[in-house]
Every structure is written in structure tokens, then in C-alpha cells.
Amino acid sequence: MIEKKTPPGLRNKLSSLKLSIVILNYHSLDMVRACLDSLDKHRPQLTYEIIVANNDEDTHAFNEFSAKNPDIHCIQNTGNWGFSSGCNLGASIANHDYLLFLNPDTKITDSPAIDRMINILEMDNDIGICGCQIIGPNGSEKPLYWNNPWFFIKWIKAIYETLYKRKLAKKFSVDKDIWYPDLISGAVLAIRTKDFNRIGGWSDDKYWMYAEDRDLCHRMQTKLGKKTSAIASLQYLSLLGWRIREYSVDDIGHGDDYLQA
């Protein structure tokens, strides 16, 4: 069952917490606007600022967006150097104690997941990263509970899930409110600003996309010894509108690859 309201006892405390929401744009301003509209409709109880970092080299549309949204902090990248670079740029101008990285194709619902994620980080210093359930537009859940590069090979992952079916079912029981997976998706990822800085942010010199969240979670676990958690009972909708163009390794190494909306 999905919880719909923030518990009354949390409201006063949440109002004193301050969050910076970082959204990365690349050819996805329509998605960004839709995401912001959903956020405005379902506002968190805590205090927050919104930062939109732009990886698009065509700055005209982004400048117009910035001019029409003076309450949003907009920052332009020098080029499209990947997801990590853009997110690090947005985080570099954040003013608050907590960061929430949010994909532009995410639709905020009446679920109080943002408030709960930040409250979990506030209450438990042993947790370094927090996320929530992500569902696709067809209602299917998008679990990311493994952080092993071998699982990119689907048949190895399938064998693992078969062999450890009972263990996984127990660890990710529907009766639990909070799960502790090895991986939290970068699509909806909350982290303390000080922890983010301590582990060096996103590794923009190592990964173009799709592996940086695994790396961030791994460094949180190994460098700071903190857990990664996900709120099992709360969900946000992801339209899954981003896809990657195919380039050679040489292209990616020179920063010419990009996300395409």
C-alpha cells in the first residue's frame, strides 16, 4: 500500500530541513517543465530550492526557460560531458544540507517520498543514500537491487535471481517499509551534501552514463561505510524518456556522445 500523506508529527521538523533538487537537462526541457509542474502540484513539506543544469550546447531555449523561471537556479555547462558532469555542476551551486538528484522524466505524485527520504537521512547517519520505488508508465516497478558489473550480462543475473530467490524475497519483502539494496537509481537519489562532497561527487571522469549511480553507491559504502536505502512503500513515476545514442568508445572518450530525449 502506498502511503499518501506525510505523518503529522514530521511536518514541523521537515519545515526546518533544507533541500536542493538538481535536475539535468539535455534536449528535454518539455520533460523538465512537466516534472516541475508535478513538483509544484505535490510540494514537499520541507524547504527546497530547484537547480536545473543544462548540458545542451544550444543555449537559446535554456536562456528563455531561465528568464521565465526566476525562482529556479539555472546553470549552463560548457558542453555535454555526460550525466555526472551536469549533476556535479548543479550540485556545485547548491545552498542546502541535502541533495536530491531527479531525472527530468520523473513525475512527482502525491506520495510523500521526498519528505520521507530526507527525514530518513536526517534521523539515521548510518544511511548515506536514500531512494524510493520507481515505476514505469505501464505501472511496472523498476527494481535496482544489485550492484555487480557481472549482472549487466542478463543470463548471469537471471541465474543469480533464481539461486537466491528466497534470500532476495526476504531482503526485499513487501512487508518492509525500508529496503537496503546495494544500488539506488540515479533517477531519484537523495544524499547529504557533506557526504556527497566527501566522496567526491559523481565520477565524471570515469562514466558517461548508466554506471555512475552504481559507482556513487559503492563509494558511499566503501569510503564512508554507510548504507544505501530505499523506501519500499513509496513510489514515483518515471516516464523513461531518455535513451542513449550509439557511439564508439573513442567518441565517448572525447565527450561527443550524449543523452537523447
C-alpha positions in Angstrom: 0.0 0.0 0.0 1.4 3.4 -0.9 1.4 6.0 1.8 -0.3 9.2 0.7 0.4 11.8 3.4 3.3 13.0 5.5 2.8 11.9 9.1 1.7 15.0 11.1 4.5 14.6 13.6 7.1 15.2 10.9 5.7 18.4 9.5 7.3 20.9 11.9 10.6 19.1 11.7 10.5 18.9 7.9 9.9 22.6 7.5 13.3 23.2 9.1 15.2 20.9 6.7 16.5 22.3 3.5 16.9 20.5 0.2 18.5 21.3 -3.1 16.8 19.5 -6.0 19.1 19.0 -9.0 17.6 18.3 -12.5 19.8 17.8 -15.6 18.6 18.9 -19.0 19.7 17.8 -22.4 17.1 18.3 -25.1 14.4 17.6 -22.5 13.0 21.0 -21.5 9.5 19.8 -22.1 10.1 17.0 -19.6 11.7 19.4 -17.2 8.7 21.6 -17.3 6.3 18.6 -16.8 8.5 17.4 -13.8 8.4 20.9 -12.3 4.6 21.2 -12.8 4.2 17.9 -10.9 6.5 19.1 -8.2 4.5 22.3 -7.9 1.3 20.4 -7.6 2.7 18.0 -5.0 5.0 20.2 -2.9 7.2 18.6 -0.2 6.8 19.9 3.3 10.4 20.7 3.6 12.1 23.9 2.4 13.7 23.4 -1.1 15.4 25.1 -4.0 15.4 23.9 -7.6 18.5 23.8 -9.7 18.5 23.0 -13.4 21.8 22.3 -15.0 22.0 22.4 -18.8 24.2 20.1 -20.9 22.6 21.4 -24.2 25.1 23.4 -26.2 22.2 25.3 -27.8 21.6 27.8 -25.1 18.8 29.8 -26.6 15.8 27.7 -25.3 17.5 27.3 -21.9 18.0 31.1 -21.6 14.4 31.6 -22.3 13.4 28.9 -19.7 15.7 30.6 -17.2 14.2 34.1 -17.8 10.7 32.7 -17.4 11.6 30.9 -14.2 13.5 33.4 -12.0 12.9 31.3 -8.8 14.9 28.4 -10.3 18.7 28.4 -10.3 19.8 27.7 -13.8 23.4 26.9 -14.7 25.0 26.3 -18.2 27.6 23.6 -18.7 30.5 24.2 -21.2 29.2 21.2 -23.2 27.5 17.9 -23.0 30.1 16.0 -20.9 27.6 13.4 -19.6 25.2 12.9 -16.7 27.8 13.1 -14.0 29.3 16.3 -15.2 25.9 18.0 -15.4 24.8 16.8 -12.0 28.1 17.8 -10.4 27.7 21.3 -11.9 24.2 21.6 -10.5 25.4 20.4 -7.1 28.2 23.0 -7.1 25.8 25.8 -6.6 23.5 24.1 -4.1 22.9 26.0 -0.9 21.3 23.4 1.3 22.3 20.4 3.5 20.6 17.8 1.3 20.7 17.0 -2.4 18.0 15.2 -4.4 19.0 14.3 -8.0 15.9 13.9 -10.1 15.6 12.7 -13.7 13.7 15.2 -15.9 11.3 12.5 -17.0 10.1 11.9 -13.4 6.6 12.7 -12.4 6.1 13.6 -8.8 2.9 12.1 -7.3 1.0 12.7 -4.0 3.4 10.2 -2.4 5.5 12.0 0.3 8.6 10.2 -0.8 10.8 13.3 -0.9 10.0 14.2 2.7 10.5 10.7 3.9 13.8 10.2 2.1 15.3 13.4 3.6 13.9 12.5 7.0 15.5 9.1 6.9 18.9 10.7 6.2 18.3 13.2 9.0 17.4 10.6 11.5 20.0 7.9 10.7 23.6 8.9 10.0 24.4 5.3 9.1 22.4 5.7 5.9 24.3 7.7 3.2 21.9 7.5 0.2 18.2 7.1 0.1 15.8 6.4 -2.8 12.3 5.2 -3.4 10.4 2.8 -5.7 10.3 3.9 -9.4 7.5 2.7 -11.6 7.2 2.9 -15.4 4.3 4.4 -17.2 2.7 1.0 -17.5 2.7 0.5 -13.8 5.7 -1.9 -13.7 8.2 -1.5 -10.9 11.9 -0.8 -11.8 13.8 -2.6 -9.0 17.6 -2.0 -8.9 18.8 -4.1 -6.0 22.2 -5.3 -7.3 25.5 -3.5 -7.8 27.6 -6.1 -9.6 29.0 -5.4 -13.1 28.6 -9.1 -14.0 24.8 -8.6 -13.8 24.9 -6.5 -16.9 25.0 -9.9 -18.6 21.4 -10.9 -18.3 21.8 -14.7 -18.1 24.2 -14.3 -15.2 21.7 -12.0 -13.4 18.9 -14.5 -14.1 20.9 -17.4 -12.6 21.6 -15.3 -9.5 18.0 -14.3 -9.1 17.0 -18.0 -9.4 19.6 -19.3 -7.0 18.9 -16.6 -4.4 15.2 -16.2 -4.9 14.3 -16.8 -1.2 17.1 -14.6 0.1 16.0 -11.8 -2.2 12.4 -12.2 -1.3 13.3 -11.9 2.4 15.6 -8.9 1.9 13.0 -7.1 -0.3 9.9 -8.3 1.5 6.7 -6.4 0.7 6.1 -6.2 4.5 9.2 -4.0 5.0 8.9 -0.2 4.8 12.6 0.3 4.1 14.9 -1.9 2.0 18.7 -1.8 1.9 19.7 -2.6 -1.7 23.3 -2.2 -2.9 22.2 0.2 -5.5 20.0 3.3 -5.6 19.0 4.5 -9.1 20.3 8.0 -10.0 16.9 8.8 -11.3 15.7 9.6 -7.8 18.6 9.8 -5.4 18.9 11.7 -2.1 22.2 12.3 -0.3 23.6 14.7 2.3 25.6 17.5 0.7 28.5 16.9 3.0 28.6 13.2 2.2 28.4 13.9 -1.5 31.4 16.2 -1.2 33.4 13.8 1.0 33.2 11.0 -1.6 34.0 13.4 -4.5 30.5 13.7 -6.1 29.7 11.8 -9.3 32.7 10.3 -11.1 32.5 12.4 -14.3 36.0 11.3 -15.3 35.0 7.6 -15.3 31.5 7.1 -16.6 29.3 8.6 -19.3 26.0 7.3 -18.0 24.2 4.2 -16.6 27.1 3.2 -14.3 27.6 6.3 -12.3 24.9 5.6 -9.7 26.5 2.2 -9.1 29.8 3.8 -8.6 28.4 6.5 -6.2 26.7 3.9 -4.1 29.8 1.8 -4.0 32.0 4.7 -2.8 29.4 5.6 -0.2 29.6 2.1 1.2 33.3 1.6 1.0 34.7 5.1 1.7 32.2 6.2 4.4 30.9 2.8 5.5 27.3 4.0 5.1 24.3 2.1 3.9 22.1 2.7 0.9 18.3 2.5 1.5 15.1 2.7 -0.4 11.5 3.4 0.8 9.7 0.3 -0.4 6.2 1.6 0.2 6.5 4.9 -1.7 6.8 5.4 -5.4 7.3 8.0 -8.1 6.5 7.6 -11.8 9.3 7.7 -14.4 8.3 8.1 -18.0 11.6 6.5 -19.0 12.0 9.0 -21.8 15.8 9.1 -22.0 17.8 6.9 -24.3 21.4 6.8 -25.4 22.7 7.1 -28.9 25.2 4.5 -30.1 28.8 5.8 -30.3 32.2 4.2 -30.4 34.4 4.2 -27.3 36.6 6.9 -29.0 33.6 9.1 -29.3 32.6 8.6 -25.7 36.2 9.3 -24.6 36.1 12.6 -26.3 32.8 13.7 -24.8 30.9 13.7 -28.1 28.2 11.2 -27.0 25.1 12.5 -25.4 21.7 11.7 -23.9 18.8 12.0 -26.2 15.3 12.7 -25.1 
